[in-house]
Amino acid sequence: MSSASLDQFLDTFETSLEGALSCLNDGRTLHQKITEIELNLLNSSPDLISQIKKYPLTPDQGEKIKKIISLINELQIGSNAKLNWFQDLDKHLKRTLANDI
């Protein structure tokens, strides 16, 4: 994998994460996008590690990686917020039903 390939991977990875963030309210599509991202990362990992061992990251690549980390954090926060909301709703409904019985 060349430096240009690493740049292309980082750009594609960033775009994929932005796509996942854009469908945070659509669970099925989000799951599909996350699965695609994970598969792409797993398939690319050996080449990425080899590239990074051979050539130091450029400042631009470092900035891209920082942006990717930020997007991952955003995705995690958004996903956790949705999960917590549904868990709280579930608890509320169970309490409400238990009080009605």
Secondary structure, DSSP 4 states (H G I P E B T S, - for coil): --HHHHHHHHHHHHHHHHHHHHTTT-HHHHHHHHHHHHHHHHHHHHHHHHHHHHSPPPHHHHHHHHHHHHHHHHHHHHHHHHHHHHHHHHHHHHHHHHHH-
